[in-house]
């Protein structure tokens, strides 16, 4: 019993020693490596395509404020950076565009995303920038990566090169990036205006979006532009995206508040005057008794509006024939053509007019009234 117990103890001891040696080897030869996993965008990221750009700016020591009210273009703060997104064509009238460029001349830095090819862009039109049209005789494939060497940098930055190409017109840029040297247009144009700077880039909204800001050197390219041209410390960026026009009510209250209040007071007074006062219920008046002629007149008006002129003329003809049979039975017994001739000789009216009144069609209001007038004149002669 003692030998078996000693053997079991030795086996347990050897197992513990082996496990200790294995654990020591694992500790000295294995290391923890972080594993990155990309998750689907959450609700905030789906609502804000520049959420990653905001957090990156804050991490680098700057501040990015996102706005969608186009009226903020009328009161831009001195200095700082304005990041102007697409969909601005209707928000840049000539006067507002003039004030925006004056803000740039005073030292502001404007980064503008070029509009799509078929969308009007007052900013690009003012600078003479247009989309590059490649020659159809020399088609070529655009590179997927563009190397941009900013002034003062020792190494180029790699950005996405799939944006549409631009070309400058009257005003020449200080520097540009693209395939301009090879006749392929530019993707980035940078202008020095007064004391400020203006950068126009096509496809920049995609490069700095939540999905693409971490690709290649997009984030470094954005921060390098701010470090070079933003005059505020730390960099202050105002991002205008998804611009919206104020509602009619907001515009009226802002520009015609006193007139709106006066109109509202007049409306209240008018309603107070015309709205009936509530009191005791008055007894209803007994319905008036209608006369027969009113009923007949209502039927006649209905037939007239419905176009049933023949139905209205038939009783008048029947009434005339009955009077004719009483007053002139000899004429009444003759055929229709002979009746018309005899009545024409007696009344002096044309026979054709009398025949139309007695047996003709009355499809139009003119023919109907002419037939009634003829029957009335004949009855008077009788």
BALOBA-1460 file (C-alpha; in Angstrom, 3 decimals):
// residues 382
<rec num="1" residu="x" x="0.000" y="0.000" z="0.000"/>
<rec num="2" residu="x" x="2.944" y="2.273" z="0.786"/>
<rec num="3" residu="x" x="4.755" y="1.548" z="-2.519"/>
<rec num="4" residu="x" x="1.678" y="2.359" z="-4.584"/>
<rec num="5" residu="x" x="1.206" y="5.580" z="-2.696"/>
<rec num="6" residu="x" x="4.840" y="6.592" z="-3.324"/>
<rec num="7" residu="x" x="4.545" y="5.872" z="-7.047"/>
<rec num="8" residu="x" x="1.398" y="7.987" z="-7.346"/>
<rec num="9" residu="x" x="3.084" y="10.836" z="-5.518"/>
<rec num="10" residu="x" x="6.090" y="10.671" z="-7.862"/>
<rec num="11" residu="x" x="3.834" y="10.701" z="-10.922"/>
<rec num="12" residu="x" x="1.966" y="13.757" z="-9.639"/>
<rec num="13" residu="x" x="5.269" y="15.478" z="-8.877"/>
<rec num="14" residu="x" x="6.648" y="14.780" z="-12.382"/>
<rec num="15" residu="x" x="3.391" y="16.057" z="-13.958"/>
<rec num="16" residu="x" x="3.555" y="19.279" z="-11.965"/>
<rec num="17" residu="x" x="7.188" y="19.806" z="-12.943"/>
<rec num="18" residu="x" x="6.347" y="19.194" z="-16.613"/>
<rec num="19" residu="x" x="3.445" y="21.619" z="-16.562"/>
<rec num="20" residu="x" x="5.632" y="24.216" z="-14.847"/>
<rec num="21" residu="x" x="8.334" y="23.862" z="-17.514"/>
<rec num="22" residu="x" x="5.704" y="24.042" z="-20.314"/>
<rec num="23" residu="x" x="4.151" y="27.180" z="-18.838"/>
<rec num="24" residu="x" x="7.564" y="28.808" z="-18.529"/>
<rec num="25" residu="x" x="8.394" y="28.009" z="-22.138"/>
<rec num="26" residu="x" x="5.051" y="29.425" z="-23.341"/>
<rec num="27" residu="x" x="5.579" y="32.607" z="-21.353"/>
<rec num="28" residu="x" x="9.071" y="33.180" z="-22.767"/>
<rec num="29" residu="x" x="8.295" y="32.249" z="-26.392"/>
<rec num="30" residu="x" x="4.761" y="33.577" z="-26.960"/>
<rec num="31" residu="x" x="3.676" y="37.218" z="-27.152"/>
<rec num="32" residu="x" x="0.308" y="39.023" z="-27.320"/>
<rec num="33" residu="x" x="-0.430" y="40.616" z="-30.693"/>
<rec num="34" residu="x" x="-3.416" y="43.016" z="-30.984"/>
<rec num="35" residu="x" x="-5.918" y="42.083" z="-33.635"/>
<rec num="36" residu="x" x="-7.933" y="44.826" z="-35.347"/>
<rec num="37" residu="x" x="-11.417" y="44.065" z="-36.521"/>
<rec num="38" residu="x" x="-13.535" y="46.436" z="-38.583"/>
<rec num="39" residu="x" x="-17.112" y="46.742" z="-37.404"/>
<rec num="40" residu="x" x="-20.132" y="48.048" z="-39.261"/>
<rec num="41" residu="x" x="-20.692" y="51.812" z="-38.841"/>
<rec num="42" residu="x" x="-22.965" y="52.700" z="-35.968"/>
<rec num="43" residu="x" x="-25.849" y="55.155" z="-36.028"/>
<rec num="44" residu="x" x="-23.679" y="58.230" z="-35.361"/>
<rec num="45" residu="x" x="-21.231" y="57.325" z="-38.123"/>
<rec num="46" residu="x" x="-24.068" y="56.713" z="-40.590"/>
<rec num="47" residu="x" x="-25.576" y="60.089" z="-39.715"/>
<rec num="48" residu="x" x="-22.277" y="61.973" z="-39.910"/>
<rec num="49" residu="x" x="-19.924" y="60.959" z="-42.775"/>
<rec num="50" residu="x" x="-17.164" y="63.161" z="-41.276"/>
<rec num="51" residu="x" x="-17.227" y="61.725" z="-37.746"/>
<rec num="52" residu="x" x="-13.745" y="60.235" z="-38.117"/>
<rec num="53" residu="x" x="-12.438" y="63.568" z="-39.421"/>
<rec num="54" residu="x" x="-13.845" y="65.376" z="-36.362"/>
<rec num="55" residu="x" x="-12.201" y="62.936" z="-33.972"/>
<rec num="56" residu="x" x="-8.909" y="63.012" z="-35.862"/>
<rec num="57" residu="x" x="-8.849" y="66.833" z="-35.745"/>
<rec num="58" residu="x" x="-9.522" y="66.806" z="-32.004"/>
<rec num="59" residu="x" x="-6.809" y="64.171" z="-31.432"/>
<rec num="60" residu="x" x="-4.291" y="66.319" z="-33.276"/>
<rec num="61" residu="x" x="-5.110" y="69.312" z="-31.059"/>
<rec num="62" residu="x" x="-7.507" y="71.203" z="-33.363"/>
<rec num="63" residu="x" x="-11.231" y="71.740" z="-33.323"/>
<rec num="64" residu="x" x="-13.728" y="70.939" z="-36.090"/>
<rec num="65" residu="x" x="-17.302" y="72.262" z="-35.996"/>
<rec num="66" residu="x" x="-19.853" y="70.919" z="-38.447"/>
<rec num="67" residu="x" x="-22.726" y="73.155" z="-39.631"/>
<rec num="68" residu="x" x="-25.464" y="72.886" z="-42.270"/>
<rec num="69" residu="x" x="-26.903" y="76.428" z="-42.146"/>
<rec num="70" residu="x" x="-25.763" y="78.372" z="-45.216"/>
<rec num="71" residu="x" x="-26.343" y="81.688" z="-43.438"/>
<rec num="72" residu="x" x="-23.139" y="81.151" z="-41.444"/>
<rec num="73" residu="x" x="-21.252" y="82.102" z="-44.624"/>
<rec num="74" residu="x" x="-22.362" y="85.687" z="-43.945"/>
<rec num="75" residu="x" x="-20.607" y="85.856" z="-40.560"/>
<rec num="76" residu="x" x="-17.407" y="83.818" z="-40.807"/>
<rec num="77" residu="x" x="-14.886" y="84.409" z="-38.002"/>
<rec num="78" residu="x" x="-11.543" y="86.001" z="-38.872"/>
<rec num="79" residu="x" x="-8.812" y="83.478" z="-39.666"/>
<rec num="80" residu="x" x="-9.334" y="79.770" z="-39.298"/>
<rec num="81" residu="x" x="-10.288" y="77.262" z="-41.959"/>
<rec num="82" residu="x" x="-13.546" y="76.768" z="-43.824"/>
<rec num="83" residu="x" x="-14.128" y="73.296" z="-45.296"/>
<rec num="84" residu="x" x="-16.863" y="73.761" z="-47.917"/>
<rec num="85" residu="x" x="-18.559" y="70.562" z="-49.083"/>
<rec num="86" residu="x" x="-20.622" y="69.971" z="-52.231"/>
<rec num="87" residu="x" x="-24.230" y="71.038" z="-52.895"/>
<rec num="88" residu="x" x="-23.499" y="74.754" z="-52.541"/>
<rec num="89" residu="x" x="-24.602" y="76.054" z="-55.945"/>
<rec num="90" residu="x" x="-27.853" y="77.586" z="-54.656"/>
<rec num="91" residu="x" x="-26.209" y="78.920" z="-51.492"/>
<rec num="92" residu="x" x="-23.550" y="81.100" z="-53.153"/>
<rec num="93" residu="x" x="-25.228" y="84.078" z="-54.810"/>
<rec num="94" residu="x" x="-22.874" y="86.751" z="-56.158"/>
<rec num="95" residu="x" x="-22.979" y="88.913" z="-53.021"/>
<rec num="96" residu="x" x="-22.291" y="85.998" z="-50.655"/>
<rec num="97" residu="x" x="-19.511" y="84.718" z="-52.924"/>
<rec num="98" residu="x" x="-17.917" y="88.175" z="-52.883"/>
<rec num="99" residu="x" x="-17.959" y="88.226" z="-49.077"/>
<rec num="100" residu="x" x="-16.500" y="84.720" z="-48.936"/>
<rec num="101" residu="x" x="-13.570" y="85.658" z="-51.174"/>
<rec num="102" residu="x" x="-13.053" y="88.838" z="-49.165"/>
<rec num="103" residu="x" x="-12.811" y="86.664" z="-46.036"/>
<rec num="104" residu="x" x="-10.121" y="84.607" z="-47.774"/>
<rec num="105" residu="x" x="-8.227" y="87.745" z="-48.761"/>
<rec num="106" residu="x" x="-8.226" y="88.855" z="-45.115"/>
<rec num="107" residu="x" x="-6.325" y="85.712" z="-44.087"/>
<rec num="108" residu="x" x="-8.858" y="82.889" z="-44.076"/>
<rec num="109" residu="x" x="-8.170" y="79.461" z="-45.503"/>
<rec num="110" residu="x" x="-10.840" y="77.876" z="-47.712"/>
<rec num="111" residu="x" x="-10.836" y="74.181" z="-48.668"/>
<rec num="112" residu="x" x="-13.540" y="73.528" z="-51.271"/>
<rec num="113" residu="x" x="-14.608" y="70.201" z="-52.727"/>
<rec num="114" residu="x" x="-15.224" y="70.542" z="-56.451"/>
<rec num="115" residu="x" x="-18.811" y="69.920" z="-57.465"/>
<rec num="116" residu="x" x="-19.758" y="67.098" z="-59.795"/>
<rec num="117" residu="x" x="-19.161" y="67.599" z="-63.483"/>
<rec num="118" residu="x" x="-22.759" y="68.466" z="-64.443"/>
<rec num="119" residu="x" x="-23.501" y="70.618" z="-61.362"/>
<rec num="120" residu="x" x="-23.044" y="74.400" z="-61.398"/>
<rec num="121" residu="x" x="-20.285" y="75.720" z="-59.125"/>
<rec num="122" residu="x" x="-20.119" y="79.535" z="-58.750"/>
<rec num="123" residu="x" x="-16.801" y="79.324" z="-56.894"/>
<rec num="124" residu="x" x="-15.051" y="77.412" z="-59.689"/>
<rec num="125" residu="x" x="-16.626" y="79.648" z="-62.322"/>
<rec num="126" residu="x" x="-15.321" y="82.756" z="-60.552"/>
<rec num="127" residu="x" x="-11.781" y="81.348" z="-60.482"/>
<rec num="128" residu="x" x="-11.970" y="80.119" z="-64.073"/>
<rec num="129" residu="x" x="-11.525" y="76.475" z="-63.047"/>
<rec num="130" residu="x" x="-13.253" y="73.900" z="-65.205"/>
<rec num="131" residu="x" x="-13.272" y="70.160" z="-65.608"/>
<rec num="132" residu="x" x="-10.591" y="68.670" z="-67.807"/>
<rec num="133" residu="x" x="-11.851" y="67.144" z="-71.045"/>
<rec num="134" residu="x" x="-9.435" y="64.474" z="-72.314"/>
<rec num="135" residu="x" x="-8.885" y="64.167" z="-76.005"/>
<rec num="136" residu="x" x="-10.916" y="61.314" z="-77.531"/>
<rec num="137" residu="x" x="-7.981" y="60.434" z="-79.790"/>
<rec num="138" residu="x" x="-5.738" y="59.668" z="-76.822"/>
<rec num="139" residu="x" x="-7.669" y="57.705" z="-74.186"/>
<rec num="140" residu="x" x="-5.708" y="56.683" z="-71.123"/>
<rec num="141" residu="x" x="-6.131" y="54.957" z="-67.792"/>
<rec num="142" residu="x" x="-5.881" y="57.159" z="-64.702"/>
<rec num="143" residu="x" x="-3.585" y="55.905" z="-61.918"/>
<rec num="144" residu="x" x="-5.227" y="54.840" z="-58.671"/>
<rec num="145" residu="x" x="-2.628" y="56.552" z="-56.455"/>
<rec num="146" residu="x" x="-1.466" y="60.155" z="-56.720"/>
<rec num="147" residu="x" x="1.754" y="61.310" z="-55.090"/>
<rec num="148" residu="x" x="1.476" y="64.889" z="-53.839"/>
<rec num="149" residu="x" x="4.591" y="66.819" z="-52.791"/>
<rec num="150" residu="x" x="3.499" y="69.887" z="-50.856"/>
<rec num="151" residu="x" x="5.838" y="72.918" z="-50.768"/>
<rec num="152" residu="x" x="8.481" y="72.446" z="-48.098"/>
<rec num="153" residu="x" x="7.999" y="68.680" z="-47.736"/>
<rec num="154" residu="x" x="10.778" y="66.159" z="-48.339"/>
<rec num="155" residu="x" x="8.625" y="63.172" z="-49.179"/>
<rec num="156" residu="x" x="5.435" y="62.899" z="-51.255"/>
<rec num="157" residu="x" x="2.084" y="61.943" z="-49.786"/>
<rec num="158" residu="x" x="0.000" y="59.199" z="-51.384"/>
<rec num="159" residu="x" x="-3.697" y="59.958" z="-51.904"/>
<rec num="160" residu="x" x="-6.539" y="58.503" z="-53.926"/>
<rec num="161" residu="x" x="-6.284" y="59.545" z="-57.575"/>
<rec num="162" residu="x" x="-9.686" y="58.450" z="-58.803"/>
<rec num="163" residu="x" x="-11.290" y="61.899" z="-58.575"/>
<rec num="164" residu="x" x="-12.171" y="63.871" z="-61.726"/>
<rec num="165" residu="x" x="-9.481" y="66.130" z="-63.186"/>
<rec num="166" residu="x" x="-9.548" y="69.927" z="-63.213"/>
<rec num="167" residu="x" x="-7.729" y="72.592" z="-65.164"/>
<rec num="168" residu="x" x="-7.137" y="76.249" z="-64.355"/>
<rec num="169" residu="x" x="-8.284" y="79.040" z="-66.638"/>
<rec num="170" residu="x" x="-7.385" y="82.734" z="-66.236"/>
<rec num="171" residu="x" x="-5.991" y="82.593" z="-62.680"/>
<rec num="172" residu="x" x="-3.036" y="80.244" z="-62.346"/>
<rec num="173" residu="x" x="-2.582" y="78.282" z="-59.093"/>
<rec num="174" residu="x" x="0.486" y="78.548" z="-56.856"/>
<rec num="175" residu="x" x="0.860" y="74.781" z="-56.966"/>
<rec num="176" residu="x" x="-1.162" y="71.826" z="-58.184"/>
<rec num="177" residu="x" x="-1.162" y="68.062" z="-58.014"/>
<rec num="178" residu="x" x="-2.198" y="65.623" z="-60.705"/>
<rec num="179" residu="x" x="-1.205" y="64.665" z="-64.203"/>
<rec num="180" residu="x" x="-1.024" y="68.201" z="-65.550"/>
<rec num="181" residu="x" x="2.558" y="67.807" z="-66.716"/>
<rec num="182" residu="x" x="1.459" y="64.884" z="-68.920"/>
<rec num="183" residu="x" x="-1.632" y="66.616" z="-70.244"/>
<rec num="184" residu="x" x="-4.038" y="64.815" z="-67.931"/>
<rec num="185" residu="x" x="-5.480" y="67.605" z="-65.791"/>
<rec num="186" residu="x" x="-5.059" y="68.336" z="-62.098"/>
<rec num="187" residu="x" x="-6.849" y="66.923" z="-59.074"/>
<rec num="188" residu="x" x="-5.783" y="69.623" z="-56.585"/>
<rec num="189" residu="x" x="-5.379" y="73.352" z="-57.265"/>
<rec num="190" residu="x" x="-4.054" y="75.745" z="-54.622"/>
<rec num="191" residu="x" x="-4.390" y="79.533" z="-54.916"/>
<rec num="192" residu="x" x="-2.871" y="82.340" z="-52.875"/>
<rec num="193" residu="x" x="-5.504" y="85.118" z="-52.631"/>
<rec num="194" residu="x" x="-4.517" y="88.242" z="-50.741"/>
<rec num="195" residu="x" x="-3.389" y="87.208" z="-47.261"/>
<rec num="196" residu="x" x="-5.237" y="83.880" z="-47.397"/>
<rec num="197" residu="x" x="-5.252" y="80.610" z="-49.295"/>
<rec num="198" residu="x" x="-7.768" y="78.561" z="-51.227"/>
<rec num="199" residu="x" x="-7.479" y="74.864" z="-52.082"/>
<rec num="200" residu="x" x="-9.818" y="73.190" z="-54.556"/>
<rec num="201" residu="x" x="-9.739" y="69.395" z="-54.631"/>
<rec num="202" residu="x" x="-11.937" y="66.941" z="-56.482"/>
<rec num="203" residu="x" x="-12.961" y="63.852" z="-54.541"/>
<rec num="204" residu="x" x="-11.718" y="65.284" z="-51.230"/>
<rec num="205" residu="x" x="-15.045" y="64.521" z="-49.530"/>
<rec num="206" residu="x" x="-14.545" y="60.833" z="-50.307"/>
<rec num="207" residu="x" x="-10.913" y="60.832" z="-49.169"/>
<rec num="208" residu="x" x="-11.805" y="62.366" z="-45.789"/>
<rec num="209" residu="x" x="-14.967" y="60.325" z="-45.204"/>
<rec num="210" residu="x" x="-15.271" y="57.758" z="-42.447"/>
<rec num="211" residu="x" x="-14.364" y="54.899" z="-44.785"/>
<rec num="212" residu="x" x="-11.375" y="56.462" z="-46.559"/>
<rec num="213" residu="x" x="-9.636" y="58.802" z="-44.107"/>
<rec num="214" residu="x" x="-7.441" y="55.980" z="-42.798"/>
<rec num="215" residu="x" x="-6.392" y="54.849" z="-46.275"/>
<rec num="216" residu="x" x="-2.977" y="55.859" z="-47.670"/>
<rec num="217" residu="x" x="-1.958" y="59.366" z="-46.463"/>
<rec num="218" residu="x" x="-5.367" y="61.073" z="-46.556"/>
<rec num="219" residu="x" x="-5.330" y="62.115" z="-42.891"/>
<rec num="220" residu="x" x="-1.728" y="63.384" z="-43.077"/>
<rec num="221" residu="x" x="-2.499" y="65.305" z="-46.258"/>
<rec num="222" residu="x" x="-5.439" y="67.046" z="-44.560"/>
<rec num="223" residu="x" x="-3.460" y="67.926" z="-41.439"/>
<rec num="224" residu="x" x="-0.471" y="69.141" z="-43.454"/>
<rec num="225" residu="x" x="-2.707" y="71.585" z="-45.330"/>
<rec num="226" residu="x" x="-4.048" y="72.928" z="-42.029"/>
<rec num="227" residu="x" x="-0.568" y="73.212" z="-40.517"/>
<rec num="228" residu="x" x="0.676" y="75.215" z="-43.493"/>
<rec num="229" residu="x" x="-2.210" y="77.610" z="-44.109"/>
<rec num="230" residu="x" x="-4.403" y="77.851" z="-40.991"/>
<rec num="231" residu="x" x="-3.602" y="81.039" z="-39.062"/>
<rec num="232" residu="x" x="-5.439" y="80.140" z="-35.843"/>
<rec num="233" residu="x" x="-3.751" y="78.355" z="-32.961"/>
<rec num="234" residu="x" x="-4.848" y="75.632" z="-32.468"/>
<rec num="235" residu="x" x="-6.399" y="75.072" z="-35.925"/>
<rec num="236" residu="x" x="-10.090" y="75.955" z="-36.006"/>
<rec num="237" residu="x" x="-12.023" y="74.225" z="-38.817"/>
<rec num="238" residu="x" x="-15.617" y="75.010" z="-39.785"/>
<rec num="239" residu="x" x="-17.103" y="72.216" z="-41.900"/>
<rec num="240" residu="x" x="-20.154" y="73.199" z="-43.972"/>
<rec num="241" residu="x" x="-21.802" y="70.009" z="-45.186"/>
<rec num="242" residu="x" x="-25.298" y="69.255" z="-46.461"/>
<rec num="243" residu="x" x="-26.165" y="72.929" z="-46.645"/>
<rec num="244" residu="x" x="-29.786" y="73.819" z="-46.045"/>
<rec num="245" residu="x" x="-31.796" y="76.949" z="-46.684"/>
<rec num="246" residu="x" x="-33.756" y="78.451" z="-43.770"/>
<rec num="247" residu="x" x="-37.483" y="77.819" z="-43.755"/>
<rec num="248" residu="x" x="-39.866" y="80.556" z="-44.849"/>
<rec num="249" residu="x" x="-40.970" y="81.150" z="-41.265"/>
<rec num="250" residu="x" x="-37.376" y="81.526" z="-40.033"/>
<rec num="251" residu="x" x="-36.555" y="83.890" z="-42.889"/>
<rec num="252" residu="x" x="-39.615" y="86.042" z="-42.197"/>
<rec num="253" residu="x" x="-38.949" y="86.226" z="-38.469"/>
<rec num="254" residu="x" x="-35.336" y="87.191" z="-39.094"/>
<rec num="255" residu="x" x="-35.898" y="89.757" z="-41.832"/>
<rec num="256" residu="x" x="-39.476" y="90.975" z="-41.245"/>
<rec num="257" residu="x" x="-40.275" y="90.179" z="-37.627"/>
<rec num="258" residu="x" x="-42.177" y="93.419" z="-36.903"/>
<rec num="259" residu="x" x="-44.282" y="93.070" z="-40.064"/>
<rec num="260" residu="x" x="-45.109" y="89.435" z="-39.196"/>
<rec num="261" residu="x" x="-46.217" y="90.401" z="-35.674"/>
<rec num="262" residu="x" x="-48.405" y="93.235" z="-37.023"/>
<rec num="263" residu="x" x="-49.964" y="90.912" z="-39.619"/>
<rec num="264" residu="x" x="-50.675" y="88.304" z="-36.944"/>
<rec num="265" residu="x" x="-52.384" y="90.909" z="-34.742"/>
<rec num="266" residu="x" x="-54.507" y="92.111" z="-37.654"/>
<rec num="267" residu="x" x="-55.487" y="88.527" z="-38.423"/>
<rec num="268" residu="x" x="-56.534" y="87.943" z="-34.805"/>
<rec num="269" residu="x" x="-58.634" y="91.133" z="-34.802"/>
<rec num="270" residu="x" x="-60.279" y="90.184" z="-38.088"/>
<rec num="271" residu="x" x="-61.126" y="86.712" z="-36.818"/>
<rec num="272" residu="x" x="-62.473" y="88.197" z="-33.577"/>
<rec num="273" residu="x" x="-64.743" y="90.444" z="-35.624"/>
<rec num="274" residu="x" x="-66.162" y="87.858" z="-38.029"/>
<rec num="275" residu="x" x="-66.460" y="84.820" z="-35.766"/>
<rec num="276" residu="x" x="-70.049" y="84.603" z="-34.479"/>
<rec num="277" residu="x" x="-70.589" y="84.923" z="-30.729"/>
<rec num="278" residu="x" x="-71.936" y="81.892" z="-28.916"/>
<rec num="279" residu="x" x="-75.251" y="82.322" z="-27.123"/>
<rec num="280" residu="x" x="-78.725" y="80.845" z="-26.964"/>
<rec num="281" residu="x" x="-79.835" y="78.722" z="-29.881"/>
<rec num="282" residu="x" x="-82.340" y="80.584" z="-32.044"/>
<rec num="283" residu="x" x="-85.310" y="78.650" z="-33.441"/>
<rec num="284" residu="x" x="-85.061" y="77.766" z="-37.071"/>
<rec num="285" residu="x" x="-87.336" y="79.663" z="-39.432"/>
<rec num="286" residu="x" x="-90.083" y="77.539" z="-41.033"/>
<rec num="287" residu="x" x="-89.294" y="76.625" z="-44.621"/>
<rec num="288" residu="x" x="-90.924" y="78.945" z="-47.192"/>
<rec num="289" residu="x" x="-93.518" y="77.431" z="-49.478"/>
<rec num="290" residu="x" x="-92.271" y="77.286" z="-53.049"/>
<rec num="291" residu="x" x="-94.477" y="78.364" z="-55.940"/>
<rec num="292" residu="x" x="-95.089" y="76.300" z="-59.039"/>
<rec num="293" residu="x" x="-93.437" y="78.829" z="-61.316"/>
<rec num="294" residu="x" x="-90.243" y="78.638" z="-59.261"/>
<rec num="295" residu="x" x="-90.248" y="74.886" z="-59.711"/>
<rec num="296" residu="x" x="-90.804" y="75.235" z="-63.443"/>
<rec num="297" residu="x" x="-88.075" y="77.880" z="-63.709"/>
<rec num="298" residu="x" x="-85.663" y="75.577" z="-61.882"/>
<rec num="299" residu="x" x="-86.462" y="72.731" z="-64.304"/>
<rec num="300" residu="x" x="-85.948" y="75.068" z="-67.257"/>
<rec num="301" residu="x" x="-82.576" y="76.234" z="-65.926"/>
<rec num="302" residu="x" x="-81.469" y="72.652" z="-65.448"/>
<rec num="303" residu="x" x="-82.490" y="71.666" z="-68.998"/>
<rec num="304" residu="x" x="-80.769" y="74.775" z="-70.404"/>
<rec num="305" residu="x" x="-77.481" y="73.967" z="-68.607"/>
<rec num="306" residu="x" x="-77.739" y="70.312" z="-69.656"/>
<rec num="307" residu="x" x="-78.135" y="71.272" z="-73.327"/>
<rec num="308" residu="x" x="-81.629" y="69.729" z="-73.658"/>
<rec num="309" residu="x" x="-82.972" y="72.588" z="-75.793"/>
<rec num="310" residu="x" x="-85.300" y="70.350" z="-77.798"/>
<rec num="311" residu="x" x="-87.079" y="69.303" z="-74.602"/>
<rec num="312" residu="x" x="-87.635" y="72.958" z="-73.725"/>
<rec num="313" residu="x" x="-88.930" y="73.873" z="-77.204"/>
<rec num="314" residu="x" x="-91.405" y="70.991" z="-77.496"/>
<rec num="315" residu="x" x="-93.993" y="72.437" z="-74.996"/>
<rec num="316" residu="x" x="-93.846" y="75.854" z="-76.703"/>
<rec num="317" residu="x" x="-94.592" y="74.268" z="-80.106"/>
<rec num="318" residu="x" x="-97.418" y="72.182" z="-78.658"/>
<rec num="319" residu="x" x="-98.922" y="75.287" z="-77.060"/>
<rec num="320" residu="x" x="-98.764" y="77.203" z="-80.366"/>
<rec num="321" residu="x" x="-100.396" y="74.371" z="-82.342"/>
<rec num="322" residu="x" x="-103.241" y="74.183" z="-79.853"/>
<rec num="323" residu="x" x="-103.817" y="77.958" z="-80.164"/>
<rec num="324" residu="x" x="-103.612" y="77.685" z="-83.949"/>
<rec num="325" residu="x" x="-106.240" y="74.926" z="-83.975"/>
<rec num="326" residu="x" x="-108.592" y="77.148" z="-81.977"/>
<rec num="327" residu="x" x="-108.058" y="80.384" z="-83.911"/>
<rec num="328" residu="x" x="-107.283" y="79.172" z="-87.434"/>
<rec num="329" residu="x" x="-108.462" y="75.549" z="-87.855"/>
<rec num="330" residu="x" x="-108.115" y="75.778" z="-91.629"/>
<rec num="331" residu="x" x="-104.426" y="76.565" z="-91.434"/>
<rec num="332" residu="x" x="-103.909" y="73.986" z="-88.679"/>
<rec num="333" residu="x" x="-105.317" y="71.217" z="-90.919"/>
<rec num="334" residu="x" x="-102.804" y="71.873" z="-93.731"/>
<rec num="335" residu="x" x="-99.441" y="70.070" z="-94.117"/>
<rec num="336" residu="x" x="-96.387" y="71.646" z="-92.384"/>
<rec num="337" residu="x" x="-95.077" y="73.295" z="-95.575"/>
<rec num="338" residu="x" x="-98.468" y="74.768" z="-96.416"/>
<rec num="339" residu="x" x="-98.885" y="75.927" z="-92.787"/>
<rec num="340" residu="x" x="-95.596" y="77.855" z="-93.010"/>
<rec num="341" residu="x" x="-96.654" y="79.553" z="-96.296"/>
<rec num="342" residu="x" x="-100.070" y="80.486" z="-94.942"/>
<rec num="343" residu="x" x="-98.675" y="81.848" z="-91.684"/>
<rec num="344" residu="x" x="-96.027" y="83.820" z="-93.618"/>
<rec num="345" residu="x" x="-98.708" y="85.438" z="-95.746"/>
<rec num="346" residu="x" x="-100.719" y="86.343" z="-92.659"/>
<rec num="347" residu="x" x="-97.828" y="87.591" z="-90.417"/>
<rec num="348" residu="x" x="-95.304" y="88.904" z="-92.909"/>
<rec num="349" residu="x" x="-92.522" y="86.744" z="-91.449"/>
<rec num="350" residu="x" x="-90.295" y="84.639" z="-93.736"/>
<rec num="351" residu="x" x="-91.696" y="81.163" z="-94.437"/>
<rec num="352" residu="x" x="-88.315" y="79.521" z="-93.835"/>
<rec num="353" residu="x" x="-88.129" y="81.092" z="-90.374"/>
<rec num="354" residu="x" x="-91.645" y="79.893" z="-89.539"/>
<rec num="355" residu="x" x="-90.868" y="76.354" z="-90.786"/>
<rec num="356" residu="x" x="-87.711" y="76.262" z="-88.611"/>
<rec num="357" residu="x" x="-89.700" y="77.422" z="-85.586"/>
<rec num="358" residu="x" x="-92.423" y="74.789" z="-86.094"/>
<rec num="359" residu="x" x="-90.402" y="71.709" z="-87.091"/>
<rec num="360" residu="x" x="-86.703" y="72.633" z="-87.319"/>
<rec num="361" residu="x" x="-83.885" y="71.513" z="-84.992"/>
<rec num="362" residu="x" x="-82.841" y="73.799" z="-82.120"/>
<rec num="363" residu="x" x="-79.410" y="72.484" z="-81.170"/>
<rec num="364" residu="x" x="-77.841" y="75.850" z="-80.385"/>
<rec num="365" residu="x" x="-78.968" y="78.606" z="-78.012"/>
<rec num="366" residu="x" x="-79.304" y="80.990" z="-80.973"/>
<rec num="367" residu="x" x="-81.625" y="78.654" z="-82.889"/>
<rec num="368" residu="x" x="-83.657" y="77.985" z="-79.719"/>
<rec num="369" residu="x" x="-84.208" y="81.672" z="-78.905"/>
<rec num="370" residu="x" x="-85.016" y="82.479" z="-82.552"/>
<rec num="371" residu="x" x="-87.660" y="79.737" z="-82.638"/>
<rec num="372" residu="x" x="-89.277" y="80.986" z="-79.397"/>
<rec num="373" residu="x" x="-89.293" y="84.546" z="-80.675"/>
<rec num="374" residu="x" x="-90.982" y="83.437" z="-83.941"/>
<rec num="375" residu="x" x="-93.654" y="81.429" z="-82.089"/>
<rec num="376" residu="x" x="-94.372" y="84.431" z="-79.849"/>
<rec num="377" residu="x" x="-94.770" y="86.773" z="-82.853"/>
<rec num="378" residu="x" x="-97.084" y="84.283" z="-84.621"/>
<rec num="379" residu="x" x="-99.241" y="83.890" z="-81.511"/>
<rec num="380" residu="x" x="-99.650" y="87.652" z="-81.320"/>
<rec num="381" residu="x" x="-100.817" y="87.747" z="-84.944"/>
<rec num="382" residu="x" x="-103.402" y="85.075" z="-84.212"/>
